[in-house]
């Protein structure tokens, strides 16, 4: 599940929430009751397992 960041427009607090993609976005700050807006950030992700590395399953082309 992805982690989303929300920022409160009233108190400027930033909250990270683990949510399903199908979940509705949060709309109210738990601290002050202000409106939350979803922030766009650079997310890093890692692919694990065979076939995800440049050295795995590399095709050798014959000339």
C-alpha positions as CSV (number, residue, x, y, z in Angstrom):
1,X,0.0,0.0,0.0
2,X,1.3,3.5,-0.8
3,X,2.0,6.2,1.7
4,X,0.3,9.5,1.0
5,X,1.2,12.9,2.5
6,X,-1.5,15.4,3.4
7,X,-0.9,19.0,4.6
8,X,-3.4,20.9,6.7
9,X,-4.3,24.3,5.2
10,X,-4.9,25.8,8.7
11,X,-2.1,24.5,11.0
12,X,0.3,23.5,8.1
13,X,0.9,20.1,9.8
14,X,2.0,17.3,7.4
15,X,0.6,13.9,8.0
16,X,1.7,10.6,6.3
17,X,-1.0,8.0,5.9
18,X,-0.8,4.4,4.7
19,X,-3.9,4.0,2.4
20,X,-5.2,1.7,-0.3
21,X,-5.5,3.4,-3.7
22,X,-9.2,2.7,-3.6
23,X,-9.6,4.5,-0.2
24,X,-11.2,7.9,-0.1
25,X,-8.7,10.8,0.5
26,X,-8.7,12.3,4.0
27,X,-10.4,15.7,4.2
28,X,-10.1,16.9,7.8
29,X,-7.1,17.4,10.1
30,X,-7.3,15.4,13.3
31,X,-5.4,18.2,15.3
32,X,-7.3,21.3,14.4
33,X,-10.2,20.3,12.1
34,X,-8.8,22.2,9.1
35,X,-9.0,21.1,5.5
36,X,-6.3,18.6,4.3
37,X,-4.9,18.7,0.8
38,X,-2.9,15.8,-0.7
39,X,0.7,16.6,-1.4
40,X,2.7,15.3,-4.4
41,X,6.1,14.0,-3.5
42,X,8.9,11.9,-5.0
43,X,8.3,8.4,-3.8
44,X,11.0,5.7,-4.0
45,X,10.1,2.1,-4.5
46,X,12.1,-1.0,-4.8
47,X,11.4,-4.1,-6.9
48,X,12.5,-7.3,-5.3
49,X,12.9,-10.8,-6.8
50,X,14.4,-12.3,-9.9
51,X,14.3,-10.4,-13.1
52,X,14.4,-6.9,-11.6
53,X,18.2,-6.4,-11.7
54,X,20.3,-5.4,-14.7
55,X,22.3,-8.6,-14.2
56,X,19.3,-11.0,-14.2
57,X,17.9,-12.6,-17.3
58,X,19.9,-10.4,-19.6
59,X,19.7,-11.5,-23.2
60,X,22.9,-12.1,-25.0
61,X,22.7,-11.0,-28.6
62,X,24.6,-12.9,-31.2
63,X,26.2,-11.1,-34.1
